[in-house]
Amino acid sequence: MHVWQWGVWAVLLWPCLFTMSIPLDCKEEQGSLSRCLSISQEKLLDRVIQHAELIYRVSEESCSMFEEMFVPFPLRLQRNQAGYACITKALPIPSSKSEIQQISDKWLLHSVLMLVQSWIEPLVYLQTTLDRYDDAPDMLLNKTKWVSEKLISLEQGVVVLIKKMLDEGTLTTTNSEQGIFQYDVQPEMLESVMRDYTLLSCFKKDAHKMETFLKLLKCRQTDKYNCA
């Protein structure tokens, strides 16, 4: 798809994301997450799933747009080579279908929370670095900012779900302190492009995991023995 087609398509569909999205703002002005406690567990899980779906959809669009505009075709396969590993690779997140089917509801929720919290800081970085691109379209910048904000809302919703479903943890959110994301030196332009492309590609992959885990959790609540 050509860049101009992206622009027309994005302008037409972008407002729909806001009209389709059900709010998931759990925080009160005092900073507590008590707002979501009044929502039933079933409805809260539905809202969390919808947020995860939208986040994945927009991340997919952003990655494709970035690839189309900035990544030469011969370099598109290089993100999987050494030096371009995903920042969440070291996390103890199940990856194979058999592993995912075997883990408990508790581990599903905590896996989602780990993924969400691991991406909050990198997405803030991504907004900063995309601003340095001379010809980065506003649509790409807006999508990145939107995903970053929605990821924080998703984190809040998952924390409350853990409290409701597992009766554990306090109603606070803490960003990951694992230090898995550290970029101290501003790279050269090509290196920067590949780094940002890797971030977008890896986030898209992890966003899909978040959506998959949450939908499996939902399935287990309604049809425990027939969830594929």
MOJO-V922330 format. One record per backbone hydrogen bond with DSSP energy under -1.0 kcal/mol. CO is the residue of the C=O (numbers start at 0). NH is the residue of the N-H. If there is no record, write none. Layout:
((CO,NH) (CO,NH))
//
This chain:
((1,5) (2,6) (3,7) (4,8) (5,9) (6,10) (7,11) (8,12) (9,13) (12,15) (13,16) (14,18) (15,19) (16,20) (25,34) (27,30) (31,27) (33,36) (35,38) (39,43) (40,44) (41,45) (42,46) (43,47) (44,48) (45,49) (46,50) (47,51) (48,52) (49,53) (50,54) (51,55) (52,56) (53,57) (54,58) (55,59) (56,60) (57,61) (58,62) (59,63) (60,64) (61,65) (62,66) (63,67) (64,68) (65,69) (66,70) (71,74) (72,75) (76,79) (77,80) (80,83) (85,88) (87,90) (90,92) (95,99) (96,100) (97,101) (98,102) (103,107) (104,108) (105,109) (106,110) (107,111) (108,112) (109,113) (110,114) (111,115) (112,116) (113,117) (118,122) (119,123) (120,124) (121,125) (122,126) (123,127) (124,128) (125,129) (126,130) (128,131) (129,132) (136,140) (137,141) (138,142) (139,143) (140,144) (141,145) (142,146) (143,147) (144,148) (145,149) (146,150) (147,151) (148,152) (149,153) (150,154) (151,155) (152,156) (153,157) (154,158) (155,159) (156,160) (157,161) (158,162) (159,163) (160,164) (161,165) (169,171) (187,191) (188,192) (189,193) (190,194) (191,195) (192,196) (193,197) (194,198) (195,199) (196,200) (197,201) (198,202) (199,203) (200,204) (201,205) (202,206) (203,207) (204,208) (205,209) (206,210) (207,211) (208,212) (209,213) (210,214) (211,215) (212,216) (213,217) (214,218) (215,219) (216,220) (218,222) (222,225))
//
